[in-house]
Amino acid sequence: MNELKTKELQFDNNIYNTIRKNIRKYRKEKGITSARLAEMVDLSHDFIRQIESEKSAYNFSVDTFYRISVALDVTLDMLIQK
């Protein structure tokens, strides 16, 4: 417990942007369109585009984050890495 007190925590203040970039990156690497990803995770194409857009302030749920990671066959850790 003392280790937690002495260790300074580092937070990604732009975590949603990090996730957005990684979703787009892995989607493109796998040759999946945003429309196809939307179908795979049962969401609208517009919603997937909003998730990937850095201009959008929309935040998404853990469930959506998880389903996208499964569809892209990547771990949640991979989607949060800077």
CNS distance restraints for C-alpha pairs under 8 A (distance, minus, plus):
assign (resid   1 and name CA) (resid   5 and name CA) 6.90 0.50 0.50
assign (resid   2 and name CA) (resid   6 and name CA) 6.39 0.50 0.50
assign (resid   3 and name CA) (resid   7 and name CA) 5.87 0.50 0.50
assign (resid   4 and name CA) (resid   8 and name CA) 7.75 0.50 0.50
assign (resid  14 and name CA) (resid  18 and name CA) 6.31 0.50 0.50
assign (resid  15 and name CA) (resid  19 and name CA) 6.16 0.50 0.50
assign (resid  15 and name CA) (resid  80 and name CA) 6.96 0.50 0.50
assign (resid  16 and name CA) (resid  20 and name CA) 6.03 0.50 0.50
assign (resid  16 and name CA) (resid  59 and name CA) 7.12 0.50 0.50
assign (resid  17 and name CA) (resid  21 and name CA) 6.13 0.50 0.50
assign (resid  17 and name CA) (resid  54 and name CA) 6.27 0.50 0.50
assign (resid  18 and name CA) (resid  22 and name CA) 6.26 0.50 0.50
assign (resid  18 and name CA) (resid  79 and name CA) 7.52 0.50 0.50
assign (resid  18 and name CA) (resid  80 and name CA) 6.17 0.50 0.50
assign (resid  18 and name CA) (resid  81 and name CA) 7.15 0.50 0.50
assign (resid  18 and name CA) (resid  82 and name CA) 6.11 0.50 0.50
assign (resid  19 and name CA) (resid  23 and name CA) 6.05 0.50 0.50
assign (resid  19 and name CA) (resid  79 and name CA) 5.26 0.50 0.50
assign (resid  19 and name CA) (resid  80 and name CA) 5.35 0.50 0.50
assign (resid  19 and name CA) (resid  81 and name CA) 7.84 0.50 0.50
assign (resid  20 and name CA) (resid  24 and name CA) 6.32 0.50 0.50
assign (resid  20 and name CA) (resid  51 and name CA) 6.21 0.50 0.50
assign (resid  20 and name CA) (resid  52 and name CA) 4.73 0.50 0.50
assign (resid  20 and name CA) (resid  53 and name CA) 7.01 0.50 0.50
assign (resid  20 and name CA) (resid  54 and name CA) 7.16 0.50 0.50
assign (resid  21 and name CA) (resid  25 and name CA) 6.03 0.50 0.50
assign (resid  21 and name CA) (resid  52 and name CA) 6.74 0.50 0.50
assign (resid  22 and name CA) (resid  26 and name CA) 6.01 0.50 0.50
assign (resid  22 and name CA) (resid  78 and name CA) 7.68 0.50 0.50
assign (resid  22 and name CA) (resid  79 and name CA) 5.31 0.50 0.50
assign (resid  22 and name CA) (resid  80 and name CA) 7.40 0.50 0.50
assign (resid  22 and name CA) (resid  81 and name CA) 7.92 0.50 0.50
assign (resid  23 and name CA) (resid  27 and name CA) 5.93 0.50 0.50
assign (resid  23 and name CA) (resid  52 and name CA) 6.94 0.50 0.50
assign (resid  23 and name CA) (resid  68 and name CA) 7.74 0.50 0.50
assign (resid  23 and name CA) (resid  79 and name CA) 6.52 0.50 0.50
assign (resid  24 and name CA) (resid  28 and name CA) 6.09 0.50 0.50
assign (resid  24 and name CA) (resid  52 and name CA) 6.18 0.50 0.50
assign (resid  25 and name CA) (resid  29 and name CA) 6.14 0.50 0.50
assign (resid  26 and name CA) (resid  30 and name CA) 6.18 0.50 0.50
assign (resid  26 and name CA) (resid  72 and name CA) 6.73 0.50 0.50
assign (resid  26 and name CA) (resid  74 and name CA) 7.98 0.50 0.50
assign (resid  27 and name CA) (resid  31 and name CA) 6.28 0.50 0.50
assign (resid  27 and name CA) (resid  32 and name CA) 5.28 0.50 0.50
assign (resid  27 and name CA) (resid  33 and name CA) 7.03 0.50 0.50
assign (resid  27 and name CA) (resid  34 and name CA) 7.57 0.50 0.50
assign (resid  27 and name CA) (resid  37 and name CA) 7.76 0.50 0.50
assign (resid  27 and name CA) (resid  72 and name CA) 6.39 0.50 0.50
assign (resid  28 and name CA) (resid  32 and name CA) 5.89 0.50 0.50
assign (resid  28 and name CA) (resid  33 and name CA) 7.20 0.50 0.50
assign (resid  30 and name CA) (resid  72 and name CA) 7.48 0.50 0.50
assign (resid  32 and name CA) (resid  36 and name CA) 6.15 0.50 0.50
assign (resid  32 and name CA) (resid  37 and name CA) 6.46 0.50 0.50
assign (resid  33 and name CA) (resid  37 and name CA) 6.24 0.50 0.50
assign (resid  34 and name CA) (resid  38 and name CA) 6.11 0.50 0.50
assign (resid  34 and name CA) (resid  45 and name CA) 6.45 0.50 0.50
assign (resid  34 and name CA) (resid  48 and name CA) 6.35 0.50 0.50
assign (resid  34 and name CA) (resid  49 and name CA) 6.73 0.50 0.50
assign (resid  35 and name CA) (resid  39 and name CA) 6.44 0.50 0.50
assign (resid  35 and name CA) (resid  44 and name CA) 7.85 0.50 0.50
assign (resid  35 and name CA) (resid  45 and name CA) 4.97 0.50 0.50
assign (resid  35 and name CA) (resid  48 and name CA) 7.74 0.50 0.50
assign (resid  36 and name CA) (resid  40 and name CA) 6.21 0.50 0.50
assign (resid  37 and name CA) (resid  41 and name CA) 6.32 0.50 0.50
assign (resid  37 and name CA) (resid  45 and name CA) 7.92 0.50 0.50
assign (resid  37 and name CA) (resid  48 and name CA) 7.61 0.50 0.50
assign (resid  37 and name CA) (resid  68 and name CA) 7.64 0.50 0.50
assign (resid  37 and name CA) (resid  71 and name CA) 7.14 0.50 0.50
assign (resid  38 and name CA) (resid  42 and name CA) 5.80 0.50 0.50
assign (resid  38 and name CA) (resid  43 and name CA) 4.85 0.50 0.50
assign (resid  38 and name CA) (resid  44 and name CA) 5.53 0.50 0.50
assign (resid  38 and name CA) (resid  45 and name CA) 5.13 0.50 0.50
assign (resid  38 and name CA) (resid  47 and name CA) 7.83 0.50 0.50
assign (resid  38 and name CA) (resid  48 and name CA) 6.03 0.50 0.50
assign (resid  39 and name CA) (resid  43 and name CA) 6.32 0.50 0.50
assign (resid  39 and name CA) (resid  44 and name CA) 7.35 0.50 0.50
assign (resid  39 and name CA) (resid  45 and name CA) 7.67 0.50 0.50
assign (resid  40 and name CA) (resid  71 and name CA) 6.37 0.50 0.50
assign (resid  41 and name CA) (resid  64 and name CA) 7.83 0.50 0.50
assign (resid  41 and name CA) (resid  67 and name CA) 5.96 0.50 0.50
assign (resid  41 and name CA) (resid  68 and name CA) 6.41 0.50 0.50
assign (resid  41 and name CA) (resid  71 and name CA) 6.79 0.50 0.50
assign (resid  43 and name CA) (resid  47 and name CA) 6.63 0.50 0.50
assign (resid  43 and name CA) (resid  48 and name CA) 7.15 0.50 0.50
assign (resid  44 and name CA) (resid  48 and name CA) 6.55 0.50 0.50
assign (resid  45 and name CA) (resid  49 and name CA) 6.26 0.50 0.50
assign (resid  46 and name CA) (resid  50 and name CA) 6.19 0.50 0.50
assign (resid  47 and name CA) (resid  51 and name CA) 6.21 0.50 0.50
assign (resid  48 and name CA) (resid  52 and name CA) 6.29 0.50 0.50
assign (resid  49 and name CA) (resid  53 and name CA) 6.06 0.50 0.50
assign (resid  50 and name CA) (resid  56 and name CA) 5.84 0.50 0.50
assign (resid  50 and name CA) (resid  58 and name CA) 7.01 0.50 0.50
assign (resid  51 and name CA) (resid  56 and name CA) 7.17 0.50 0.50
assign (resid  51 and name CA) (resid  58 and name CA) 6.82 0.50 0.50
assign (resid  51 and name CA) (resid  59 and name CA) 7.45 0.50 0.50
assign (resid  51 and name CA) (resid  60 and name CA) 7.26 0.50 0.50
assign (resid  60 and name CA) (resid  64 and name CA) 6.37 0.50 0.50
assign (resid  60 and name CA) (resid  65 and name CA) 7.01 0.50 0.50
assign (resid  61 and name CA) (resid  65 and name CA) 6.27 0.50 0.50
assign (resid  62 and name CA) (resid  66 and name CA) 6.00 0.50 0.50
assign (resid  63 and name CA) (resid  67 and name CA) 6.12 0.50 0.50
assign (resid  64 and name CA) (resid  68 and name CA) 6.12 0.50 0.50
assign (resid  65 and name CA) (resid  69 and name CA) 6.32 0.50 0.50
assign (resid  65 and name CA) (resid  76 and name CA) 7.71 0.50 0.50
assign (resid  66 and name CA) (resid  70 and name CA) 6.34 0.50 0.50
assign (resid  66 and name CA) (resid  76 and name CA) 6.82 0.50 0.50
assign (resid  67 and name CA) (resid  71 and name CA) 6.17 0.50 0.50
assign (resid  68 and name CA) (resid  72 and name CA) 6.09 0.50 0.50
assign (resid  69 and name CA) (resid  73 and name CA) 5.87 0.50 0.50
assign (resid  69 and name CA) (resid  74 and name CA) 5.20 0.50 0.50
assign (resid  69 and name CA) (resid  75 and name CA) 5.96 0.50 0.50
assign (resid  69 and name CA) (resid  76 and name CA) 6.04 0.50 0.50
assign (resid  69 and name CA) (resid  79 and name CA) 7.40 0.50 0.50
assign (resid  70 and name CA) (resid  74 and name CA) 6.40 0.50 0.50
assign (resid  70 and name CA) (resid  75 and name CA) 7.51 0.50 0.50
assign (resid  74 and name CA) (resid  78 and name CA) 6.30 0.50 0.50
assign (resid  74 and name CA) (resid  79 and name CA) 7.45 0.50 0.50
assign (resid  75 and name CA) (resid  79 and name CA) 6.80 0.50 0.50
assign (resid  76 and name CA) (resid  80 and name CA) 6.63 0.50 0.50
assign (resid  77 and name CA) (resid  81 and name CA) 6.32 0.50 0.50
